[in-house]
Amino acid sequence: MAETGGRRYVVLAVVIMLLAALPFSPLVSFQSSQHIDPASATDDPHLPTKDSDNDGMPDWWELIHKLNPFDAADAAWDTDQDGFDLNGDGMLESSENFTNLMEFEIESLLGNSTDPNDPDSDRDGMPDGWEVLYGLNPLFEGDAKLDFDNDGHDFDYGGSITDSEKFT
């Protein structure tokens, strides 16, 4: 019995040492375990900028937009299929995608980002990726009424120019 009791103390001592060393482990980051409130995440200048999967999008941004902060592949996805159909074949090839990473990077240009789960963040009838491709602002619905080159372009190749396309 004495030997069994001695083993228990050794196991207990090892567990205590491991728990005491846990805060210093590279596997644990208290910064990444903080609660993120999606409603105020973009307003918090002290928000952690950890990028667990090194895909270029911070974990907090991925969580807010229902992406996986531990899967780098989601940076290359076009979750909301708002890319730009350059060849007009009705299909988005990989080179035509407006990727989740591109949607995040819009924030550095415009001060706000498009929503990777919504193909038309400003609800103006034009997909975000198409607006970016043609130099429009995917966060400003007023640009749907502008026609910078006076071409009345049919952006969705539907065969007719609808009201939302009339001046674009």
N, C-alpha and C positions, 0 to 999 in steps of 0.2 A: 504494500500500500504506500509506503513512503516514497517508492520510486514513481508511482503514478502521480502523487501529489507534487513531487519535484518537477515532473514534466508539465503539469498544469501551470506551475509558476514560470517555467521557461516560456511556454506558449503565451502566457499572459504578458510577460515582459517583452516578447517579440511584438505582440500586437500593440502594446503601448508605445514602443519605439517607432513602429510604422505609422501609427496615428500622429505621433509628435512630429514626424518628418513630412507628413502629407502637405502642409502649407508650402514647403520648399520644393516640392516635386514639380518637374516641368510638365507633368501630366495634368496638373490642376491649375486652373486660372480663375481666381475669384472675379476678375474683370468680366469674364464671359458668363459667369453665373448670375450676374445682376439681372433683376427683373426689368424688362423693357416695356414701357407703356406705348403701344402703337400710336395712340392719339397725340402724344407729345414728343415722340422720338426725334422728329426732325428739328424740334425747337431746343433740344438739350445740347449745349456746346460741350458738355462733359461726358457725353455718351461714348462708351468704348468703341474703338475703331477696329477691333479684332476681326480678322478675316480667317476663320479656321481652315477653310479649304483653299486659300490663296488664289481665288478666282477674280479678284479685283473688286468684289462687292462686299462691303462690311456685313458682318453677321446680322446686325440690327436691321439693315435694309432688306436683307433676304427674308428675315422672319416676318417683317411687316408685309412683304409682298408674297408671302406663302411659298418661298423658295427654300431650298435646303442649304443651310450654312455649312454643311459638311460634304457637299457634293459639288466639285468644281465644274462638272459638266453642265450644270444649269446656267452658267454664264453664256454659253453658246446657243442655248435654246431661244426660240421665239415663242414663248408661252402663249401669247395672245394673238399670234399670227397677223401682226400688223406691219409686216415687211413691205417691200416695194417690188411689185411684179414688173421688172424691167423689160422682159421680153413679151409681156402681154399674153402669156399662155394660160393664165388663170391658176398657175401653180407657183408656190414660193420655193425656189431652189435655195440651197444653203447660202449661196452668195447674195441672195436677196432678202435674207432675214434681218429684221431689226431686233437684235438679240437683247436678252435681259441685261447684259453688261452695257450695251449701248444705251439702253433706257436709263441705267444708273448714271452713266457718264454725262447724260443730258443735264443732270443737276449742276455740274460744274460750269456749264455754259449758260443755263437759264436760271439758276438759283433754285430750281425745283425739278423733280424728275417726273417722267411719265409713269404710268402704272403698267407694269409688265403683264398684268392680268386683264387689262382693258385695251382693246385695239384702238380706241379713239378717246384718249384721256380728256380732251376738251369738248367732246360731243359736237363737233362741227361737221361731221359727216365724212371727214377725210382721215384715213388711218395714220397713226403717229409716224410710222416709218416713212410713209409717202410724203408727209409734210416735211420731215427732216431732209429727205432726199432733194426736195425742191426748194429748200431754204425757207420754209414756213415755220411757224412756231407751233409745235404740237400741244402747247398749253394755253394757246390764245384762240378762242373760237371766232374772234373777229376777223382773222385772216381768211376765213372762208368766203367773205364778201369781197376780198381784194383780188384783182387780176393784174399782177405785176407785168405780165407780158401781153395782155389783151388777147389771149388765145382761146378763151372759153373752153379749156381742155376738159375732156371726159376722163377723169382720173381713174374710174373703175372699169373703163372700157365696156360700159353697159350699152352703148349704142346711142344713148341720148344724154343730154346734159341736164341733170336734175337741178333743183333749186340750190342744193348745197354745192354743186359743181359749176353753177352758172358763171361765176366770175373767177374761177380758178384755172 
